[in-house]
Amino acid sequence: MDTKSLVESLLFVADHPTTVEDLATVLQVNTEDVELALETLRAEYQERGMRLQQQNSRIQLVSAPEAGPYVERFLGLESSGRLSIAAMETLSIVCYRQPITRAQIEAIRGVDSTSVLRSLIRRGIVEEVGRTGGVGHPILFGTTFELLQQFGLQSVHDLPDWEEISEQLEERADT
């Protein structure tokens, strides 16, 4: 069996995101072979019902975002409801500036963000990703695989370009 098929099999049975290094170790191949297999699978999946999601060094096989409503109906899952404007604002900051501390989020928003962050963590779309080396070692927050799944993204790199969004908002404000 070729490396691509073996990588696909491992991702299919994995119950959590895994790393390229872990796949290479299990398959007893080098990481470049695994990366090549992943790129081939990623291209093939664009026309199918599956996608590869990648966040940093972790990768996972998921259903295509277009199939989301049907998968939810099939599994009997209910929609988790809409995010508030404050939650969307905070989530946007985390997405584009991660890893980021609560204090940095609050400096951007200008208001306390403790309860909003707690809500995003409860929803499983933001998580603690580490701590800074600064005074008090504040918590760093980042996004989760759940965020990618809920928003139909393969990676946070699929988010719209921040510079383009900023320019469009400035143009709208000027009119």
C-alpha positions in Angstrom: 0.0 0.0 0.0 1.4 3.5 -0.9 2.1 6.2 1.7 -0.9 8.4 0.6 -3.3 5.5 1.2 -1.8 4.7 4.6 -1.8 8.4 5.6 -5.5 8.6 4.6 -6.3 5.4 6.6 -4.6 6.7 9.7 -6.3 10.1 9.5 -9.6 8.3 9.0 -9.4 6.4 12.3 -7.7 9.1 14.3 -10.1 10.4 17.0 -8.1 13.6 17.4 -5.8 15.8 15.3 -2.3 14.3 14.8 1.0 15.6 13.6 3.0 14.9 10.4 5.8 13.6 12.6 3.5 11.1 14.3 2.3 9.9 11.0 5.8 9.6 9.7 6.9 7.6 12.8 4.0 5.2 12.6 4.6 4.6 8.8 8.4 4.5 9.2 8.8 7.1 6.4 10.3 10.6 6.4 8.1 13.7 7.0 8.6 14.9 3.4 6.8 11.7 2.2 3.9 12.4 4.6 3.7 16.1 3.5 3.6 15.0 -0.2 0.9 12.5 0.6 -1.1 15.2 2.5 -0.8 17.7 -0.4 -2.1 15.1 -2.9 -5.0 14.2 -0.6 -5.8 17.9 0.0 -6.1 18.4 -3.8 -8.2 15.2 -4.3 -10.5 16.1 -1.5 -11.5 19.5 -3.0 -14.0 17.6 -5.2 -15.1 15.2 -2.5 -16.9 15.1 0.8 -13.9 15.3 3.0 -11.2 17.9 3.7 -7.9 18.1 5.6 -7.9 20.7 8.3 -4.5 21.9 9.6 -3.7 24.1 12.5 -0.1 24.7 13.2 1.5 21.2 13.1 -1.7 19.3 13.8 -3.8 17.8 11.0 -7.2 16.1 10.9 -9.6 14.6 8.3 -13.1 16.2 8.5 -16.3 16.3 6.4 -16.6 19.0 3.8 -18.1 22.2 5.2 -20.8 22.2 2.5 -22.0 18.9 3.9 -22.3 20.4 7.4 -26.1 20.8 7.6 -26.6 17.2 6.3 -24.0 15.7 8.7 -25.6 17.6 11.6 -29.1 16.3 10.6 -27.8 12.8 10.2 -26.1 12.8 13.6 -29.0 14.6 15.3 -27.0 17.6 16.3 -28.6 20.9 17.0 -27.2 24.2 16.0 -25.3 25.8 18.9 -26.8 29.3 18.2 -25.3 32.5 17.0 -22.4 34.4 18.5 -23.0 37.9 20.0 -21.4 40.9 18.4 -19.0 41.0 21.4 -18.1 37.4 20.9 -17.6 37.8 17.1 -15.4 40.8 17.8 -13.3 39.0 20.4 -13.1 35.9 18.2 -11.9 38.0 15.2 -9.2 39.4 17.4 -8.1 36.0 18.5 -8.2 34.6 15.0 -6.0 37.3 13.5 -3.7 38.0 16.4 -3.2 34.6 18.0 -1.6 33.7 20.3 -2.9 36.7 22.3 -3.5 37.5 26.0 -6.7 38.7 27.5 -5.1 42.1 28.3 -4.1 42.5 24.6 -7.7 41.7 23.5 -9.0 44.2 26.0 -6.6 46.8 24.8 -7.9 46.4 21.3 -11.6 46.2 22.3 -11.4 48.8 25.0 -13.7 46.7 27.4 -13.4 43.8 29.8 -13.4 40.6 27.8 -13.3 38.0 30.5 -16.9 36.7 30.1 -16.8 36.8 26.3 -13.6 34.7 26.4 -15.1 32.3 28.8 -18.1 31.9 26.5 -15.8 31.2 23.5 -13.8 28.7 25.5 -17.1 27.0 26.6 -18.1 26.7 22.9 -14.8 25.0 22.2 -13.7 27.5 19.6 -11.0 29.3 21.7 -8.5 27.6 24.0 -5.5 28.3 26.2 -2.4 27.7 24.0 0.3 28.6 26.4 1.6 31.4 28.7 3.9 34.3 28.1 7.3 34.6 29.7 6.3 38.1 31.0 5.3 39.2 34.5 2.6 36.9 35.9 2.8 34.6 32.9 -0.5 35.6 31.4 -2.5 33.0 29.5 -2.2 33.0 25.7 -5.4 32.2 23.7 -5.7 30.7 20.2 -8.3 29.1 18.1 -9.3 25.4 18.0 -10.1 22.7 15.4 -13.7 23.2 16.5 -13.6 26.8 15.1 -12.3 25.5 11.8 -15.1 23.0 11.6 -17.8 25.4 12.6 -16.7 28.0 10.1 -15.8 25.6 7.3 -12.1 26.5 7.2 -9.3 24.1 6.4 -6.8 26.4 8.3 -6.9 29.9 9.9 -4.9 30.9 6.8 -8.2 30.6 4.9 -9.5 33.7 6.7 -9.9 36.8 4.6 -6.8 39.0 4.4 -6.9 41.5 7.3 -5.4 44.3 5.2 -8.2 43.9 2.5 -10.9 43.9 5.2 -9.4 47.1 6.8 -9.3 48.9 3.5 -12.9 48.0 2.6 -14.1 49.2 6.0 -12.2 52.5 5.6 -13.7 52.9 2.2 -17.2 52.4 3.5 -16.6 54.8 6.4 -15.5 57.5 3.9 -18.7 57.2 1.9 
